[in-house]
Amino acid sequence: MIEEIIKRGTTKRTKALREKSTTTQPRLSTERAVYLTETYKKHYGEEPTPVLRAMAFKNYMSNRNLYIGDGELIVGEKGLSPQTAPTFPDLCCHEMEDLDIMDKRKYISFKVSDEDKKIHEEEIIPYWQNKSMRYKILKNMTQEWKDCYEAGIFTEFMEQRAPGHTVADAKIYRKGFLDFKKEINESMENIDWLNDPEALDKKNQLEGMSISCDAIIEYGRRYAEYARKLAENEMDETRREELLWIAKNCDTVPSHRPETFAQAVQMYWFVHLGVTTELNTWDAFSPGRLDQYLYPFYKKEVEEGTLTREKAQEILECMWIKFNNQPAPPKVGITLKESATYTDFANINTGGINPYTGEDGVNDISYIILDVMDEMKLLQPSSNVQISEKTPEEFLRRACEVSREGWGQPAFYNTEEIIKELVDAGKTKEDALFGGASGCVETGAHGREAYILTGYFNMPKVFELTLSDGYDKETDKQLGLKLMNGKEFESYEEVFEAFRKQMEHFIDIKIRGNNIIEKLFGEEMPATFLSIVTDDCISNGRDYNQGGARYNTRYIQGVGIGTVADCLAAIKYNVFDEKRMTMKELLEAADNNFEGYELVRKLVLKNTPKYGNDDDYADALMVDAFNIFKDIVNGRPAVYGGKHRINMLPTTCHVYFGSVTRASVNGRLAYKPLPDGVSPEKGADTNGPTAVIKSVSKMNQIETGGTLLNQRFAPSALADNKGLENLGAVIRSYFRMDGHHIQFNVFDKKILLEAQKKPEEYTNLIVRVAGYSDHFNNLEKALQDEIINRTEQTFS
């Protein structure tokens, strides 16, 4: 099994590059931190913040290590070499203890050299320990916010990362950075110094953006020079010609717009490295509608006879390996628990609608990307297919064929629903056509929007506190409002209204914190390079982190809607409708983790309406809970003119949130994982996949920024043509009901149980976790168990 997967790749080149990428242990590099600190020590307090940030970026790009591996066609790494991650002490200054933990932990470890530890101890920590954004965020938070954060009511993405999840669009294939620099200079010349009170701020921002253009241009120039130097000493004539070809590509991009297919790929990759090393933008930057952007280059070269399909696939395989070479920067504490993976959530959109014509967008590159995805079977990049009403059955079937191989890619997205989401959120139809997914499932207007995830929200924990009068028995603190002890509720309506008030209370705390964090980042962490490639930042003279983008959205991610729906059903059905038990009896059972209350658990677990079965009784309660969350969050103002909005996804946070949530009144035992995304509770969905999608579709997903639905099938269910047809029919049916996203785990439960016992024999086993895939052996046992215990669906 191991040998077969290591040898994947259509050419000898990509086989070797893939093997290096998948067998190299991730490690830490302090190189970025050293050059950053050097710039700050020299210039902090002398230069405006945007200029200082850009100078730090240019210092790094002008001096950092260059790497061209044997056989590479696309060049550039986030760190020193494949599987090397830079550190970001300006965001989170890790202590020496953190480095030891990263180095030694069993899961998601990063090797840290003694030299890097010494540099960190002597140079990085002394300068950054009281200057990092993490320090400033926690210093400015109220005790109430800190108590909620520590109790697992919500998480905070910016505690160790920067705002991000942004996606590229077509502009980087039509302009080089000399063109962007010209636009910046024109915008600077148009500043109204007589009437604009922000004139100086705009001048400083635009100057920083101009320096960042110089930084990426210098980076490309250095790679061209380095490739030529290697070519001079290369004895193999074929490789020498390849190095000169790389040099020519780097002469063109990123300074100028790309002219060839390979240059277009290299252009994106330089931009990707610029964005993700300027700041750790929530681990992610994505290519967006890659098939739409690359197809014109491909078509032209194929017609001219300068490119073959096979060569284009090899170049894309090299790009896939580049993504897989980039482990997400290391995390510790709660931030690790909410996102325990090396994956950096770059997400490629394929198919859908042609944004220029409004017609079917599937083209030759769409199929090549599916073939690359299928051949390489890499964790990164995450790859999805957008399925439109206009998508040909051939493309859907090919995507289903890849999906049934069981490693969790591609995910399936609804093009028409994405467009409706974006328009509902205030985008123009034209901009919405260029939108799609990023990260796990999040929707945005690519290249035009700063859509920033702010953290996960633990809905079942809030419901737990609703029943305990706001008192958290885990932390022994009064976290919520004092309204009514759960045993005193005399009607379902009282329970529901109390839940609404507690949700509003905790969301207020979360948004207050969001606003402080947004202000801190706007003032102290401008992203001058990311701003260049985001529409309207140049013309506005405003930074991405200060509301400069055309659209600005702040998301709060709801987790555990399935648990809340079933808890509401357990109370309404058993206590107030059927009067099977009292609130006191039900709460006592849950308080005791149902030990000695087996009959009560059987009633709420097996003999109560459950969300996920197309049961209007339970599904209506899910909709009610969803509407509470949506109505409290959507439209709330953010600091720089944006709005808050919800989406429904967990990454790995459903496991962490479950670990801080006591037994739920629906029969879920204490500390067990919550359901992922909008998926039903484990084992609750017993009426098949059609019932699941009908239940989930009762939620108005258009009013979100994305929802995540996982479904699991046994390989036998999809083994023949009929199985593939059924899978395609489920996808089409769900999307006709305005479902946003669906993805599939296809595995034999026995294999995963065996992999838990003998992990050394299953080192390359990949499963779908939430909005991403991961190696089964990279997952902690609680998450492994959660995946194993997902309901196995059939088409019978």
N, C-alpha and C positions, 0 to 999 in steps of 0.2 A: 504493500500500500504506500509506504513512504517513498520508495524508489520511483513508483509510477507518477506520483504527483510532483516530485522534484524535477522530473524530466519534461514537464509541461512547457509548451512554447512551440511555435511553428518552425523556428529556425534554430540552428546550433547556437547562434548569438543569444537569442532570448531564453533558451533553455539554461545557458550558463548564467545569465544575468538574474534570472528568476531564482536559480538555486542559491546564489549569493544573497539575494534579498530575503529569502525565507529561512536561511540557516544562520544568519548573523545575529548575534545577541545585541539587543538595543543597549546603547550606552549614552552617557551624558557628556556634553561638551560645554566648557565655560568660555569658549572663544567669543561669542556674541557679548556675554556679560563683561568680559575684559575690555573690549573696544567701547562698549556703552559707558562703562565706568570711567574710562580714560577721557571720553568727550565731556562727561558731566563734571569731572574734576577740573578740567581746563576752562569750561565755558558756562557752567551753571551760574545764574545771576547776572551774566553779561549779555546774554542773548534772549530775545523773546522765546517763549516756550515752543511754538511751532518751528522756529528756526533751529533751536537747540535739538529738538527731536529729529529733524531732518539731518542735521550735522552728525548726530550719532549714527543714523542710518547710513549716511554716506561714508563715514569712517569705517564702518563694518564692511560695507560692500566693496570698498576700495582696498581693504587689507586682508580680508578673510581668506582662509584656505580655499584653493580650487581643487576640484576632483574630477577626473575623467577616467572612468573605469575601463578595463579591457572590453572592447567590443561595443561600448556605448555609442548610441547615435544622438540621444538627447542628453544634455549635460546640465549639471547643477544639483546640489544637495542642500537640504535645510541645515544640516550640520557639517561636520568635517568629512563624512563619508557615509555610505549607506547605513541606516539604522542608528544614526547619531542624532540626538536631540539637543538643541540649544537650551539654555536657561534664560529666564526672563525676570531678573531680580527687581526690575523696575515695577513689575506687576506683583510678584510674590517672591520675597527673599527667603529662600529655604535655609533653615538652620542646619548645623552639622548633623544633628540627629536625623533630620529629614533625609540627608544624603545617605546615611547609613541604612535607613529603612528602605530607600529606593534600591540600594545595592543588594540587600539581603532578602527582601520579601519574596515570597513564593510566586505571587502573581504580579504581572505587569512590572517587572523589575527593570532597573537601568543600572548597568555597571558603572561605577564611578572610580576613576583612577586616583591613586594617592596624590598625584600632581594636581589634579582638578580639585581634590579636597583641600589641598594646601592653598591654592589660589582662592578658593571660596572663603576659607577661614581668614586669610591674611588681607585680601583685597575686596572681595565682594560684600561679605557680611558687614564689616566695619562701616562701609559707605552706605549700604542700602537698608539696613535692618529697620531704621526708623523713617525711611523715605519711600518705601514701596507703597503701591496702591492698596495692597492688602492691609498694611498697617494703618493707612489713612481711613480706609473704609471702616474697619473695626473700631477705630478711635472715634468716628463720627456717628456710630450707630447707638441707638438708645438701648438701655438694659432690656427693655421689653422686646426689641428686635433680636437681641442676642439670645435671650431665653427661648424664643420661638425657633430660632435657627438651631440652637443646640438640642432642642426637643424633637427636631425633625418635622416641624410644621411646614417649613419650606427650605429650599436651598438657595444659594446665591452664586450664579455662574462667575461673576466678576471678582469673586474672592481670590481666585488664583489665575484669572484669565482676563482678556480684554473683550469688548463688544465685537461681535463678528457674525459669522454664518452668511456673509455676503457672497454674491455670485457674479462672475464675469459676464459680459455680453459682447456684442459684435465689435465694439469700438476698438478693441486692441488688435483686431485683424485688419482694420482700415486705417489705423494711424500708428506711427511710431512715437517714441517719447520725445523726439525732437519736435514733432507736431504738437504734442501735449504742452511742451515747454513754450512753444509759440503762443498757444491759446492762453496759457498762464500769464505771459508777458502782456498780451492784449488786455486781459482782464485787469491787470495791475495798472495799465495806462488809463483805464476807464474809471478808476476809483474817483468818486466825487469828494474831494478833500474839503470843499466848502460846506456841503450840506449833509454828508453822511457821518453820523456820530461813530460808526464802526469802521471808519476809513483806515485807521492805524491797525486795527485787528485784522482787517482784510489784507492789508499790505504784508503784515507779518506771516499770515497764513499762506498767501500766494508765494512769498519768498521761500517758505519752507517747502512748498510743493515743487517749486523750481529746483531746489537743491536735491529733492528726492528724485526728480527726473534725471539729474546728473548722476545720482548714485546708481540707478539701474543701468544707465547707458555705460557707465564706467565698468560695471559688473560684466556686461556683455562684451565690452572691448577687451577686458582682461581674459575672458574665456577664449576669444578669438586668438589672442596672442599666445595663450597657453597651449591651445590645440596646435598652432603652427610650430611651437617649440618642440612639442612631442613628436610632430611629424618629421622634424629634422633628424631625430635620433631613431626613428622607427625603421626597422630592417624589413618588415613585411610590406610589400608594395601595396597590397589591397588595403591594409590598415592605414598606411600612410595617406592614401587617397581619401579614406574616410575621415581622417583627422583634418585634412585640408578642406573637405566638404563641411565638417563641423565649423571650422574657422570661418568659412564663407557665410554660413548661416548666421553666425554670431557677429559678423561684420554688418549684417542687415538688421537683425533684431537683437535687442529691442529698440535700437536707435530709429529705425525706419519701419514702415509697415511690412509685413511678410509678403513674399512674392511666390513662395512655393508651399506645398503641403507640409513638408518637414519644418520649414521656417514658421509656419502658423502654429504648429505644435510646440516648437521651441519658444516662440513668443509667449504662449500661454504659460509655459513652465517657468520662464523668468519672472513673469508677473506673479505667479503663484508663490514663488520663493520670496519675492519682495514683500508681498502682503503678509505672509506667515512668519517672516523673520523681523519685520518692522515691529509688530506686536503679535502676541499669541492670540489671534482673533477667534476665541472660543474654539481653538484647534483647527479652524476650517476656513478654506476658500475653495470655491468650486468653479468648474468650467461652464456650467449651465447647459445650454442647448448645443452641445458640442457637434452633433451631426449637422445641424443647420449651418454652423459657422465654418466647418471644415469642408463641407461638400463643394462649394465653388472652387476651392483650390484643387481638390481631387479631380473634379470634372474637367477642369482646364488642362491639368497635366496628363490625365489619361488620354484625352483627345489629342494632345500634342505628342504623345508617345514617350513622355519623360517619367512616367510613374505607372506602376502596375498595381493591381489589387493586392497582390502578395506583399509588395514592398510597403504599401500603405498599412497593411495589417502589421507588418513587422515594426514599423515606426510607432504605431499605436501600442503594440505590446511593450515596446521600450518605455513609452509614457506610463503605461499601467505599472510597470516595475518601479518607475520613479515615484509614483504615488505610494507604493507599498514600502519604499525605502524610508518613508517619513513617519516614524512613530510620533503620536501626539506627545507634546511636552509633558514631563512627569508631573503628577499630581499627588497630593497627600490628603489625609483626613477625609472630611465629608465630600470634598470635591472629587476625590478618587472614588468614593462609594457611589456617587451619583453617575459616574462615567468611568467605570473600571475597565479600560480597554486601551490598547495601543492605537486604535483607529482614530483618525483625525477628521472623519465625517465629510470629506470631499465627496460630492454626489453628482454623478453625470446624468443628465436628462437626455433621453433618446426617443425619437418618434414624435407623436403628438401632431400638432398643426404647424404648418409652415407659417411663421409669424409675418412674413412679407406678403403672402397671398391669401392666407386663411384656409388654404386647402390642405390635404393630407401632407404631413411633413416627413413621412418615411422616405428615405433615400438610400443609396448604396452604402453610405457611411453608417447608417443606422444598422444595417445587417452586419457590416464589418465589426462594429462595436459589440454586437451580440456574440459574434464569433470569437472576438478577443476575450470578452468576459468568460465565455465558455471554455476557451482553451487555457487561459491563465489561471482561473480559479484562485484569485488573490483576494485578501480581505479588503484591500484598498486598490482603487477607489470604489466606493459604493456606487452601484450602477442601477439605474431604474429605467423603465420604459413608460412613457406617457401614452396612454391608450385613449384615442379620440373616437367619436362616432364614425369618423372617416378613415380610421386605421384599417388597413387590409387584414383579412383573416390570416394570410400567410405570415405576416409579421407577428401577430398575436400568438399564433401557433409556435413559431420559432422561439419566442420569449418563454412560452410555457414549457417547451422542450428543455430549455436551459434551467428553468426553475425546478422541474421535477428531478433534476440530478441531486437536489437535496442540500445544497450549501447556502441557500438563502438569497441568491441573486438570480434575476433582477427582482426588484420590487415593482409594483404596478400602480400607476397614478392616473387619475381621471382628468384629462385635459380640460374638458368643458367645465368641470367643477372647479378646477384651479382658477380658470378665468373668472368664473362667477365670484369666487372668494376675493380675488384681487379687486374686482369692480366694486363688490360690497364694501371693501375696506377703503375705497376712495380713489383707486387707480383709474386712469383712462383705459378704454378698451384697447387702444393701440399699445400702451405699455403692458397691459395684462397679457397680450398675446406673446410677449417676450418673457413671461414669467414661468415659474416652475418650482420644483422642490430643491431643497438643499439640506445638508445635515442629515437628520433622520427623515422627517416628512414635512419640514417647515416650508411654507409658501412665501414667495416674494417676487417683486418685479426686478428681474435680473439687471444688474448694472445701474439701476435707478433708485434703489431703496437701501436704507440702513434698517434692516430688520434684525432686531437684537433680542436674543433670548436672555431673560433675567433670572430664571430659576424655576425649579419644580415646586408644585404645591400639593401637599398631602391631604386630599379630600377625606379619606377615611379617618385620619387622625383628628381632623376637625369634627367629624361626626362622633367619634369617641368622646371628645371633650364636650360635645353638646349634651351627651347623656350623663356627664359627671359634673355638670354645672360649671364648666370651664376649667376644672381642676385636673392637672396632669399627674396621674399616679406614678408615672415612670420617673419624672424629675422632681416630684413632690413640690410642684409650684402651681399657683393660680395663673394660668396663661390666658384663659378666655374670659368672657363676660360671666358674671354671676347672674343667672336667669332663673333656673329651676332645676332641682335635682331630678335626675331621670325617672326615679320611681314615682315622682309626683305628677308626671304628665297624665292628663285625663283625656286627651284626644290626640289623634294623629296630627291634626292641624297645629296643635301646640308644639309637637315635636318638630314638625317641618319649619315652623316659624322660628323656633329657637336655632335650628340649623342655619337658616338664612342669616340670622343676626350674628352668629359666631363666624360664618364665612366672611361676612362683611367686615367684622372686627379684624380678622387675621389678614385679609387682603389689604385693608387699610395700612396695617403695619408693614406688609411687604412693599406696597407701592411707595410709602413714605421713604423706605430704605432705597428703593429703586431711584427715586428722584435725587437723593443725596449722591448716590453712586454715579448717576448720569452727569451731575454737575461736576463732580471730581474728575471724571474722565475728560469732560469737555474742556476743563481748565488746564489739566496737567498732562493729559496723554493724547494730544492730537495725533491722528493717523494721516500724516501728510501724503504718504505714498498711496494708501487705499483711497484717499480722497481724489487723487488724480483720475482713477478709473471708475469713479462713481458719478453719475450724471448730476450736474448742477453745482457741484462743489467748487469747480473752477469759476463758473460764471457768478456764483454767489460770493466767492471769496470766503467761504465758511468750511470748516472741517467736517468730515464724516461724523466725528464724535460730538459735534456741536450743532447738529441739525442741518448740515449743508446739503444733504442728499435731497433729491426731488420728493421722496416719501420717507417718512420716519415712523417706525412701529416698534413698540416694546412688548414682548410676549411673556406671559406667565403660563407655564405648562401644567395643566391639571393631570393628576395621577390617581388612579383607583376608582374611576366612575362606576365600574362594575360592582365593586364592593359596596359603595354607597347605595346604589340602586337596590341591591339585594338586602341591605340592612333596612332600608325604608320599607321594602316589601315584608320583611320578617316582622317588623313592628305593626304595620298597618293590617296585614292579613291575620297574624296570629293573636295579637293583643286586642285590636279594636274592631276588626270585622268578624272574625270567627270566635274570638274570646276563648282561645285555647289555653292561654296563660296570661298572667298579669305582667305589667312592666317590671315589677319587683322580681318576679321569678325569672324573667328573661335576663335582666341585668345581673342578677346573682349568678346565673349560669355562665354568662360571659366573664364576669369578674373572677370566676374560678376556672377559667379556660375550659369550661364544660365538663370538668372532672366531677363525676357524681351526678351529672345532669344529662345523661346520654339520651333520654327521651326528648328533652328540649332540643338538643342538637339535631337529633334525627328529624324532628318536625321542621325546624328552620332550614336545615340543610337539604332535606330530600322531599319534603311535603309542603313546600311554599313556592309560589310563582317566582321564576328566576329570569333575569335579564339574559337575553341571548337565545331565546326559544320562540321568538315571534309571539310572545304572550303580552297582549296589550296592557294587562294589569301591571306587570313588572316594568315593561318598557316605558310606560307613561311616567312611572316614578323616576326612571333614569332621565327622561326628558326634563322633568321638574328639577332634578338636581343639576343637570347640565345648564339649564336656564338660569338658575341662581348664580352659578359661577360666571357664565357669560354676561349676564346683566350687570353684575357688580364690577367686572373688569373692563369690558369692551367700551371704548370711548373715553376712558379716564385719561386726562391730559398728562403728558410727560414734560420734562423740563424745557427741551429745545423745540417745542411746537409739535411733537409727535403725539401719538395716541397709544394707549395700551390695548392689547387684544389677547385672546386666549388661543392656545392650541392644546392638543391632548396626546402627549407622548411621554415615555419614561427614561429612555436610554437604559441604564441599569438601576435607576433610582427606585423602581418598584420593589426591588429587593431590599434596599436600604430603608425605605419608608416602612416596609413590612416589619423590619427588625426593630423599629421603635414604636410600633402600633400593637396594642394589646388585642386580645380576642375580640372579634367583631360579632355583633348580634345575628349575623347571617350564618354563623357556624364556622367561619374562618378562625383557625386557632391562632393563639398569640404568636407574634413575631414571624409568621409565615409571609412570604412575598405577596404583594398586591398584584392584581391583574395588570398586564402591560397595556398601555394605550387605552383604546376603547374596547378592548377585548373583554368578554365576560369572565367571571370568576372561574378558576380552574375546576373543571368537572361540572359546571352549572349548565353549560350549553349541550343539551342532550338530544336536540331535534335536528341535527345536521347543519351543514354549512349554509344552506338556503335560509334557514330560520335565523342563523346568526346575522347574515347580511341584512335581512329584513328588520331585525331588532335595531342594529346599529344605524341603519339608514333613517330611523325615526328621529335621530339627533340631527339638528340643522347644521351640518358640517360647513356649509357656506359661510356661516358666521364665525368660523374659527380661522386660524392660520395653519391648519393641518391637523389631521387625526391619524392615528396608527392602529391598524387592525392586523393581528397575527392569526393565521390559521395553520393547523398542522394536519398533514395527511400521511398515511402509510404509503410506502413506495408502490405497493400493489394496487392502490386506488388510482394511480396515474400511469400504470405500466403499459397500457395499450392505447390505441387511438381514441377509443371511447372515453378513457380517462382524461386525455388531453382536451377533448371536446367539452367534457363536463367542466374542467377547470376554466377554460375560456368562457364558457357560458356563465359561470359564477362571477367572473370578473366583469363581463359585459352587463349582467343583471344588476350587480352592485353599483356600477357606475351610472346606469340609467336611473338609479334611485339617488343620485348625487352623493355617492360614497367618494371619499377623497383618495384613499390608499388601501391596498391590501397586499400582504406578502405571505409567503408560504414556507413552512418547515416541512421537509419531506424526509423522514427517517424511520428506521426500525427501532422501536423503543429498546429492544434487546441489545442492539449495538451500543447505544448510549450507556446502558447499565453496565455493559462489559467494559466500555471505555473508562468508566469511573473506577472499576476494579484494576484495570491494566492500562493506565494512561500512556505508558511507554510504547504500547503497540498501536496507539491511535494519535500520534503526534500531529497528523495533518487533517484530522476530522474537524470539519467546519459546520457550524449551525447558525441559524438566524436567531439573534437575541431580541432586539427591538427594532430600531431603524437601521441596524447594521448587522453584519455577520462577524463571527469571531471563532477562533480555534476553541474547541470544546475544552481543551486542557488549560486555556487561559482564564477560565471562569471558575469562581469560587463554587463550592459544592451547593450552596443554597440556590445559586442561579442555575447550575446544572439541573438540580432537582425540579426547579420551576419549569424549565424547558421540557424536561421529560414528562412532567405531569400535565402539560397542556392537552386539552381534549383532542383525541384522534378522530378526525372527521372521515366520513365515507360518503359515497354518492348513492347508497342503497335507499 
